Amino acid sequence: MAEMQGLMERLEQAVGRLESLSAGLHRPPGDCGEINGVSGGVAPSVEAFDKLMNSMVAEFLKKSRILAGDVETHAEMVHSAFQAQRAFLLMASQYQQPQEGPVASTASALSVLSVGPGLPPPPPPPGPPPPFDSEGRREESSPSRSALFAQLNQGEAITKGLRHVTDDQKTYKNPSLRANGGQTPSPTKCHTPGPKSPQSHPPKKHAPVLELEGKKWRVEYQEDRNDLVISETELRQVAYIFKCSKSTLQIKGKINSITIDSCKKFGLVFDNVVGIVEVINSKDIQMQVMGKVPTISINKTEGCHIYLSEDALDCEIVSAKSSEMNILIPRDGDYREFPVPEQFKTAWDGSKLVTEPAEIMVSERPPNPLT
């Protein structure tokens, strides 16, 4: 890894050096503004290379940064090599007749480093010129440049220091990496282990409640109780029944409203309600009206059986997103069951849509288990 880092730093130095040389060059004497057949702008070879860098190379670099780790480091080396090649092409295009001399082509580095999918080998450079200093004098190769060229000329041996990326470290093969933003721990860095995920605990046990709080009767977390009774009621009071299961509650007298919320296998018997009785987010509810109630609302509930009294036959039943609802009507000392429609059919009558419940069977039901 240290060798890869050093190689990338040297590539960056080479890019900077080539760019500074290119910026300081002057056209050869006698040149009238045309360089290698191009008057103004850059040579076609440089322009074509820029298109390659702005498309496939840029996409390769973007995806490698998502993978991070050694993949990102390797991609940065590829990018630096392409930048060096571009500076080299630009400098070479400014000479009509390149002179012969020892120079290491960055194309050899690209042939080794460009391991990304779909990246073609870079085009060969057009006859490189010898290096010059800022005053136009020929410059001899420095020891550091020679060492860089020696590393670039290793060929396939340069990849021996790269770490193999296994399938579990690839974002497209490991969904957990996508959930974490594609980050994977690098083996060359020290990572402090994060706190362990908390172990799942059973739901907290709540104490049962049956009390009057202001104007509200609270009946909460009652389980396996069939003797619950509220007898001292007033017209202004309401009852809120929450998360009770396998229990039965009787409310005597006249009360303003009743709400059953998130209960299972719960039975309710009440005398009179002047407002509304609501059943929400519940399952397997049985309810008996001894007196009168104007409206009963059933919402997001599975299984709700309502026994109406003779005085409550004018009650309106409003339901939404619920199933297995049945209204039981008293007939000759017994109850006859009428299912509440869950399916509807809609048809166009020529001017408007007409919706009506689908036909359902009506069955007899045994006597009320709540009484």
C-alpha positions as CSV (number, residue, x, y, z in Angstrom):
1,M,0.0,0.0,0.0
2,A,2.9,2.3,0.8
3,E,4.4,1.6,-2.6
4,M,1.1,2.5,-4.3
5,Q,0.8,5.7,-2.4
6,G,4.4,6.7,-3.3
7,L,3.7,5.8,-7.0
8,M,0.6,8.0,-7.0
9,E,2.5,10.9,-5.5
10,R,5.2,10.6,-8.1
11,L,2.5,10.5,-10.8
12,E,1.1,13.7,-9.5
13,Q,4.6,15.3,-9.5
14,A,5.1,14.2,-13.1
15,V,1.7,15.7,-14.1
16,G,2.7,19.0,-12.4
17,R,6.1,19.0,-14.1
18,L,4.7,18.2,-17.6
19,E,2.0,20.9,-17.2
20,S,4.6,23.5,-16.1
21,L,6.8,22.6,-19.0
22,S,3.9,22.8,-21.4
23,A,2.9,26.2,-20.1
24,G,6.5,27.6,-20.4
25,L,7.2,26.4,-23.9
26,H,7.5,28.8,-26.8
27,R,6.9,28.0,-30.4
28,P,9.9,27.1,-32.5
29,P,11.4,29.9,-34.6
30,G,9.8,30.5,-37.9
31,D,6.4,29.1,-36.7
32,C,3.6,31.3,-37.9
33,G,0.9,30.1,-35.5
34,E,0.2,26.6,-36.9
35,I,1.4,23.6,-34.8
36,N,1.1,20.1,-36.3
37,G,-1.6,21.3,-38.7
38,V,-3.7,23.0,-36.0
39,S,-4.1,26.8,-35.9
40,G,-5.3,27.8,-32.5
41,G,-7.0,25.6,-29.9
42,V,-5.6,22.1,-29.2
43,A,-4.5,19.4,-31.6
44,P,-7.1,16.7,-32.6
45,S,-5.3,14.1,-30.6
46,V,-5.6,16.2,-27.4
47,E,-9.2,17.0,-28.1
48,A,-10.0,13.3,-28.6
49,F,-8.2,12.4,-25.4
50,D,-10.2,15.0,-23.5
51,K,-13.4,13.4,-24.7
52,L,-12.2,10.1,-23.3
53,M,-11.3,11.6,-19.9
54,N,-14.6,13.4,-19.6
55,S,-16.7,10.3,-20.3
56,M,-15.4,6.9,-19.6
57,V,-12.5,7.9,-17.3
58,A,-14.7,10.2,-15.3
59,E,-17.4,7.5,-14.9
60,F,-14.7,5.0,-13.7
61,L,-13.4,7.5,-11.2
62,K,-16.9,8.2,-9.8
63,K,-17.8,4.6,-9.3
64,S,-14.4,3.8,-7.7
65,R,-14.8,6.6,-5.2
66,I,-18.1,5.0,-4.1
67,L,-16.3,1.7,-3.4
68,A,-13.6,3.6,-1.5
69,G,-10.6,1.8,0.1
70,D,-7.9,0.5,-2.2
71,V,-10.2,0.7,-5.2
72,E,-10.4,4.4,-4.8
73,T,-6.6,4.7,-4.3
74,H,-6.1,2.7,-7.5
75,A,-8.6,4.9,-9.4
76,E,-6.8,8.0,-8.3
77,M,-3.5,6.5,-9.7
78,V,-5.3,5.8,-13.0
79,H,-6.6,9.4,-13.0
80,S,-3.1,10.8,-12.4
81,A,-1.7,8.7,-15.2
82,F,-4.3,10.0,-17.6
83,Q,-3.5,13.5,-16.6
84,A,0.2,13.0,-17.2
85,Q,-0.6,11.5,-20.6
86,R,-2.8,14.4,-21.5
87,A,-0.1,16.9,-20.5
88,F,2.4,14.8,-22.5
89,L,0.2,14.9,-25.6
90,L,-0.4,18.6,-25.3
91,M,3.4,19.3,-25.1
92,A,4.1,16.9,-28.0
93,S,1.5,18.5,-30.2
94,Q,3.4,21.8,-30.0
95,Y,6.4,20.6,-32.0
96,Q,6.5,20.0,-35.8
97,Q,9.3,17.5,-35.7
98,P,9.9,15.8,-32.3
99,Q,13.5,15.1,-31.6
100,E,14.7,11.6,-30.5
101,G,15.6,11.1,-26.9
102,P,15.0,8.8,-23.9
103,V,11.6,9.3,-22.4
104,A,9.2,7.1,-20.6
105,S,5.7,7.0,-22.0
106,T,2.8,7.4,-19.6
107,A,0.9,5.0,-21.9
108,S,2.7,2.1,-20.3
109,A,1.4,3.1,-16.9
110,L,-2.1,3.4,-18.3
111,S,-2.0,-0.1,-19.8
112,V,-1.3,-1.4,-16.3
113,L,-3.4,0.8,-14.1
114,S,-6.5,1.0,-16.3
115,V,-8.2,-2.1,-15.0
116,G,-11.7,-0.6,-14.8
117,P,-14.4,-2.2,-16.9
118,G,-14.9,-0.8,-20.4
119,L,-11.8,1.4,-20.4
120,P,-9.9,1.0,-23.7
121,P,-6.1,1.3,-23.9
122,P,-5.0,4.9,-24.4
123,P,-3.8,5.9,-27.9
124,P,-0.1,5.9,-28.4
125,P,1.6,9.3,-28.1
126,P,2.8,11.0,-31.3
127,G,6.6,11.0,-31.1
128,P,7.5,12.6,-27.7
129,P,10.0,15.5,-27.6
130,P,12.9,15.6,-25.1
131,P,12.3,17.5,-21.8
132,F,13.2,21.1,-21.7
133,D,13.5,23.6,-18.8
134,S,11.6,26.9,-18.7
135,E,14.3,28.7,-20.8
136,G,14.3,26.1,-23.6
137,R,17.4,24.3,-22.6
138,R,17.4,20.5,-22.7
139,E,17.0,18.9,-19.3
140,E,18.7,15.7,-18.1
141,S,16.6,13.1,-16.3
142,S,16.7,13.5,-12.5
143,P,17.2,10.5,-10.2
144,S,13.6,10.8,-9.0
145,R,12.2,10.8,-12.5
146,S,14.3,7.8,-13.4
147,A,12.9,5.9,-10.4
148,L,9.4,6.8,-11.4
149,F,10.0,5.6,-15.0
150,A,11.4,2.4,-13.6
151,Q,8.3,1.8,-11.6
152,L,6.0,2.6,-14.5
153,N,7.9,0.2,-16.8
154,Q,7.3,-2.8,-14.5
155,G,4.4,-3.9,-16.6
156,E,2.1,-6.4,-15.0
157,A,4.4,-6.7,-12.0
158,I,3.0,-3.3,-10.8
159,T,-0.3,-4.9,-9.8
160,K,1.3,-7.4,-7.3
161,G,1.0,-4.9,-4.5
162,L,-2.8,-4.5,-5.0
163,R,-5.2,-6.2,-2.6
164,H,-7.8,-8.5,-4.1
165,V,-11.3,-7.3,-3.6
166,T,-13.6,-10.1,-2.6
167,D,-17.4,-10.3,-3.4
168,D,-18.5,-9.3,0.1
169,Q,-16.6,-6.0,-0.4
170,K,-18.3,-5.1,-3.7
171,T,-21.3,-2.8,-3.4
172,Y,-23.3,-4.4,-6.2
173,K,-22.9,-7.9,-4.6
174,N,-23.3,-6.9,-0.9
175,P,-26.6,-5.2,0.0
176,S,-25.4,-4.2,3.4
177,L,-22.7,-2.0,1.8
178,R,-25.4,-0.2,-0.2
179,A,-27.3,0.4,3.0
180,N,-24.1,1.9,4.6
181,G,-23.4,4.2,1.7
182,G,-21.0,1.8,0.0
183,Q,-18.3,2.3,2.7
184,T,-16.1,-0.7,3.6
185,P,-13.4,-0.8,6.2
186,S,-9.9,-0.5,4.8
187,P,-7.4,-3.2,6.1
188,T,-4.7,-0.5,6.2
189,K,-6.6,1.8,8.6
190,C,-7.4,1.3,12.3
191,H,-11.1,1.3,13.0
192,T,-12.5,1.6,16.4
193,P,-15.3,-0.9,16.8
194,G,-18.7,0.8,17.2
195,P,-21.1,0.0,19.9
196,K,-22.9,-3.3,19.6
197,S,-26.5,-3.2,18.3
198,P,-28.9,-3.4,21.2
199,Q,-30.4,-6.9,21.7
200,S,-34.1,-7.2,21.2
201,H,-36.1,-7.2,24.4
202,P,-39.6,-8.4,25.0
203,P,-42.2,-5.6,25.1
204,K,-42.5,-3.8,28.4
205,K,-45.2,-5.0,30.7
206,H,-47.6,-2.1,31.6
207,A,-49.6,-2.0,34.7
208,P,-53.4,-2.3,34.1
209,V,-55.4,0.9,34.6
210,L,-59.1,1.6,35.4
211,E,-59.5,5.1,36.7
212,L,-61.3,8.4,36.1
213,E,-59.0,11.1,35.1
214,G,-60.9,14.4,34.9
215,K,-63.8,13.7,32.5
216,K,-62.2,10.6,31.0
217,W,-62.4,7.0,32.1
218,R,-59.1,5.3,31.3
219,V,-59.2,1.5,30.9
220,E,-55.8,0.4,29.7
221,Y,-53.7,-2.8,29.5
222,Q,-56.4,-5.1,31.0
223,E,-55.8,-8.8,30.3
224,D,-57.9,-11.8,31.1
225,R,-60.5,-9.8,33.1
226,N,-64.2,-10.4,32.7
227,D,-65.4,-8.5,35.7
228,L,-64.5,-4.9,34.8
229,V,-67.4,-2.5,35.6
230,I,-67.8,1.3,35.4
231,S,-71.0,2.2,37.3
232,E,-70.6,5.9,38.4
233,T,-71.1,7.7,35.1
234,E,-72.1,11.1,34.0
235,L,-73.3,12.5,30.7
236,R,-70.2,14.7,30.2
237,Q,-67.8,11.8,30.7
238,V,-66.0,9.7,28.0
239,A,-64.4,6.3,28.1
240,Y,-61.1,5.4,26.4
241,I,-60.2,1.7,26.2
242,F,-56.6,1.0,25.1
243,K,-54.7,-2.2,24.5
244,C,-57.0,-4.5,26.5
245,S,-57.2,-8.2,25.6
246,K,-59.3,-11.2,26.5
247,S,-61.4,-9.0,28.8
248,T,-65.0,-7.7,29.1
249,L,-66.1,-4.3,30.4
250,Q,-69.6,-3.1,31.4
251,I,-70.4,0.6,31.4
252,K,-73.7,1.5,33.3
253,G,-75.7,4.7,33.0
254,K,-75.4,7.3,30.3
255,I,-72.0,8.5,28.9
256,N,-70.9,10.9,26.2
257,S,-68.7,8.6,24.0
258,I,-66.6,5.4,24.0
259,T,-63.4,4.7,22.1
260,I,-61.9,1.2,21.8
261,D,-58.3,1.4,20.5
262,S,-55.8,-1.4,19.7
263,C,-57.7,-4.1,21.6
264,K,-57.9,-7.8,20.9
265,K,-60.7,-10.3,21.9
266,F,-62.5,-7.6,23.9
267,G,-66.1,-7.4,24.9
268,L,-68.1,-4.2,25.7
269,V,-71.6,-3.9,27.2
270,F,-73.0,-0.4,27.7
271,D,-76.4,1.2,28.4
272,N,-76.6,4.5,26.6
273,V,-74.2,6.7,24.6
274,V,-75.3,10.2,23.4
275,G,-72.4,10.7,21.0
276,I,-70.4,8.0,19.2
277,V,-68.8,4.6,19.9
278,E,-65.5,4.2,17.9
279,V,-63.5,1.0,17.3
280,I,-60.0,1.6,15.9
281,N,-57.1,-0.7,15.1
282,S,-58.6,-3.7,16.9
283,K,-59.3,-7.3,16.3
284,D,-62.2,-9.6,17.4
285,I,-64.4,-7.1,19.2
286,Q,-67.9,-7.9,20.5
287,M,-70.2,-5.1,21.6
288,Q,-73.8,-5.1,23.0
289,V,-76.0,-2.0,23.2
290,M,-78.5,-2.3,26.0
291,G,-80.1,1.1,25.4
292,K,-79.5,3.7,22.6
293,V,-76.5,4.9,20.6
294,P,-76.8,7.2,17.5
295,T,-73.5,6.2,15.7
296,I,-71.0,3.4,15.8
297,S,-67.7,3.8,13.8
298,I,-65.5,0.9,12.8
299,N,-62.0,1.7,11.3
300,K,-59.1,-0.6,10.5
301,T,-60.6,-3.5,12.5
302,E,-60.7,-7.3,11.8
303,G,-63.8,-8.9,13.3
304,C,-66.5,-6.7,15.0
305,H,-69.9,-8.1,16.1
306,I,-72.5,-5.6,17.3
307,Y,-75.6,-6.6,19.2
308,L,-78.3,-3.9,18.9
309,S,-81.2,-3.5,21.2
310,E,-84.8,-2.7,20.1
311,D,-84.1,1.0,21.0
312,A,-80.9,1.1,19.0
313,L,-82.2,-0.1,15.6
314,D,-81.9,3.4,14.2
315,C,-78.1,3.4,14.9
316,E,-75.9,4.3,11.9
317,I,-72.9,2.0,11.3
318,V,-69.9,3.7,9.6
319,S,-67.0,1.5,8.5
320,A,-63.7,1.8,6.7
321,K,-60.8,-0.5,6.0
322,S,-62.4,-3.2,8.1
323,S,-63.5,-6.9,7.7
324,E,-65.7,-9.5,9.3
325,M,-68.3,-7.0,10.6
326,N,-71.7,-8.3,11.6
327,I,-74.8,-6.5,13.0
328,L,-77.1,-8.7,15.1
329,I,-80.8,-7.6,15.2
330,P,-83.1,-9.0,17.9
331,R,-85.9,-11.2,16.5
332,D,-88.3,-13.2,18.6
333,G,-86.1,-13.4,21.6
334,D,-83.0,-14.3,19.5
335,Y,-80.6,-12.5,17.2
336,R,-80.4,-12.5,13.5
337,E,-77.0,-11.8,12.0
338,F,-76.6,-9.3,9.0
339,P,-73.0,-9.0,7.6
340,V,-71.8,-5.5,6.8
341,P,-70.7,-5.4,3.2
342,E,-67.0,-5.5,2.5
343,Q,-67.2,-5.7,-1.3
344,F,-68.9,-3.3,-3.7
345,K,-69.7,-3.2,-7.3
346,T,-69.6,0.0,-9.4
347,A,-71.3,0.5,-12.8
348,W,-71.8,3.4,-15.2
349,D,-75.5,4.2,-15.7
350,G,-75.0,6.6,-18.6
351,S,-74.5,9.7,-16.6
352,K,-72.7,8.8,-13.3
353,L,-71.1,5.9,-11.4
354,V,-73.5,3.9,-9.3
355,T,-71.9,1.9,-6.4
356,E,-73.8,-0.7,-4.4
357,P,-72.7,-3.6,-2.1
358,A,-72.2,-7.0,-3.5
359,E,-74.7,-9.7,-2.5
360,I,-73.7,-11.5,0.7
361,M,-75.2,-14.4,2.6
362,V,-77.3,-13.8,5.7
363,S,-76.9,-16.4,8.4
364,E,-78.4,-17.2,11.8
365,R,-76.2,-16.7,14.9
366,P,-76.4,-18.4,18.3
367,P,-77.4,-16.4,21.4
368,N,-75.2,-13.5,22.5
369,P,-72.2,-14.8,24.5
370,L,-71.9,-11.5,26.4
371,T,-75.1,-12.0,28.3
